[in-house]
Amino acid sequence: MAANPQRGVSLLQRAIRGGNLGAMQTLGQAYLKGNGVARDTDKGIGLLTRSAERGNAYAAQVLGEAYLSGEGVAKDPAKAKQWLTRAAEAGSLSSQANLGRSLLYGRDGITQNVERGLELLKDAAEQGHAGAQATLGRAYLRGDVLEQDNAKGAEYLFRAARQGHPTARLALAKAYLWT
C-alpha cells in the first residue's frame, strides 16, 4: 500500500467526529511531531489535550513526555507532572517510570520526592517495565539517592537485562566487574 497521508488524516478526522479518542490522540501526535502532516504544535496539543481530558491515558503520556522533554513545546515541569501523573494513575507503566525517575532524582524541573518516585518505579518494575527495573538497579548500586544495596541493584538490573534493556546489560556488566 502506498503512503497517502491526506487519506489518513481524512479517516482520522472522521473517527474524531465520531468521538474516537485513539484517533484524536494519533492525529494530535502526528501534528505535534510532524509525522505525515505539516507540524502544527497548537493543533497537536489541542487534540492530545482533548483526548487526554476524556480519559485517553496514552494521550496524557504523550503530553507529559512532550512537556518533560520540550519536544514541540516549551518545557513545562508542572504540566509534565500533571499529565504523567494522570497517565500513571490510569495504569501507564511508561508514565510511572518516567515520573518516578524524575521524582526520584529531582530532574527535569520536577521537585525531588524520593518516596513517591520509589513507589512509582517499584510498581512499574513489579509489573515488568524494564526501564523502571534498570533505573532502580542503578539507583541501588550507586547508593546516591537510595540506600546502597548491591543485591537489590543486581537483581533489578538482571530482570531488565533479561528483557533486553541495553543500558541495564551494560550496568550489570560494570557491577560484576567492580563489585
C-alpha positions in Angstrom: 0.0 0.0 0.0 1.3 3.4 -1.0 1.5 6.1 1.7 -1.4 8.5 1.5 -1.2 11.0 4.4 -4.2 13.0 3.2 -6.4 9.9 3.3 -5.1 9.0 6.7 -5.9 12.5 8.1 -9.3 12.3 6.5 -10.1 8.9 8.1 -8.8 10.1 11.5 -10.9 13.3 11.3 -14.0 11.2 10.6 -13.2 9.0 13.5 -12.7 12.0 15.7 -16.1 13.4 14.7 -17.4 10.1 16.0 -15.7 10.6 19.3 -12.8 8.2 18.9 -10.2 9.1 21.5 -7.5 7.0 19.8 -7.9 8.8 16.5 -7.7 12.1 18.4 -4.5 11.0 20.1 -3.0 9.7 16.9 -3.7 12.8 14.8 -2.6 15.0 17.7 0.7 13.2 18.0 1.2 13.4 14.2 0.7 17.2 14.3 2.9 17.6 17.3 5.8 15.7 15.7 5.1 16.5 12.1 4.7 12.8 11.1 2.9 12.5 7.8 1.5 16.1 8.2 2.9 19.5 8.4 4.0 20.1 12.0 1.3 22.2 13.9 2.1 22.2 17.6 -1.1 24.0 18.5 -3.3 21.5 16.7 -1.3 18.6 18.1 -1.5 19.9 21.7 -5.2 20.7 21.3 -6.1 17.2 20.1 -3.9 15.5 22.6 -5.4 17.5 25.4 -9.0 16.8 24.4 -8.2 13.1 24.1 -6.4 13.0 27.5 -9.1 15.0 29.3 -11.6 12.5 28.1 -9.7 9.6 29.5 -7.0 8.5 26.9 -4.1 7.6 29.1 -1.7 7.3 26.2 -2.5 10.9 25.1 -1.8 12.0 28.6 1.5 10.2 28.4 2.5 11.8 25.1 1.6 15.3 26.5 3.6 14.6 29.7 6.7 13.4 27.8 6.4 16.4 25.4 6.4 18.9 28.3 9.1 17.0 30.1 11.5 17.0 27.1 10.4 20.2 25.4 9.8 18.3 22.2 7.5 20.5 20.1 6.5 22.7 23.1 8.3 24.7 25.7 9.5 22.6 28.7 6.9 22.9 31.5 7.7 20.7 34.5 4.3 21.4 36.1 2.4 20.3 33.0 4.7 17.4 32.5 4.0 16.2 36.1 0.2 16.8 35.7 -0.1 14.7 32.5 2.3 12.0 33.6 0.5 11.7 36.9 -2.8 11.3 35.1 -1.4 8.7 32.7 0.4 6.8 35.6 -2.9 6.8 37.6 -4.6 5.3 34.6 -2.0 2.5 34.5 0.6 3.6 32.0 3.8 1.9 33.1 6.0 4.1 30.9 4.5 7.2 32.6 5.0 5.7 36.0 8.7 5.0 35.1 9.2 8.5 33.6 7.6 10.3 36.5 9.2 8.0 39.1 12.7 8.7 37.6 12.1 12.5 37.6 10.8 12.4 41.2 13.5 10.1 42.5 16.3 12.3 41.2 14.6 15.7 41.1 15.1 16.0 37.4 13.6 17.9 34.5 12.4 20.7 36.8 10.3 18.4 38.9 10.9 18.7 42.6 12.6 15.6 44.2 10.3 13.3 46.1 12.3 10.1 46.7 9.5 8.3 48.4 6.9 8.9 45.7 9.5 8.3 42.9 10.5 5.0 44.5 6.8 3.9 44.9 6.1 4.6 41.2 9.3 2.9 40.0 8.7 -0.2 42.2 5.2 -0.5 41.0 6.2 -0.3 37.3 9.1 -2.6 37.9 7.0 -5.3 39.6 4.7 -5.2 36.5 7.7 -5.9 34.3 8.7 -2.4 33.0 12.4 -2.9 32.0 13.2 0.8 32.2 11.9 1.1 35.8 13.9 -2.0 36.7 17.0 -0.6 35.2 16.6 2.7 37.0 16.1 1.0 40.3 19.0 -1.3 39.7 21.4 1.6 39.0 20.0 3.6 42.0 20.5 0.8 44.4 24.0 0.1 43.1 25.1 3.8 43.3 23.6 4.4 46.7 23.3 8.2 45.9 19.5 8.5 46.3 18.6 5.2 47.8 20.5 3.3 50.4 23.1 1.2 48.6 22.0 -2.4 48.2 24.2 -4.3 45.7 22.0 -7.4 45.8 18.8 -5.5 45.0 20.6 -3.5 42.4 21.9 -6.5 40.6 18.5 -8.2 40.8 16.7 -5.3 39.2 19.4 -4.9 36.5 19.3 -8.6 35.8 15.5 -8.5 35.4 15.8 -5.6 33.0 18.7 -7.1 31.1 16.8 -10.4 30.7 14.2 -8.3 28.8 16.9 -6.9 26.5 17.2 -3.5 28.1 20.6 -2.3 26.6 21.8 0.0 29.4 20.8 -2.5 32.1 23.1 -5.0 30.4 26.0 -2.6 30.5 25.3 -1.5 34.1 25.1 -5.1 35.2 28.4 -6.0 33.5 30.0 -3.0 35.2 28.6 -4.1 38.6 30.0 -7.5 38.2 33.4 -6.1 37.3 33.6 -3.6 40.1 31.8 -5.3 43.0 
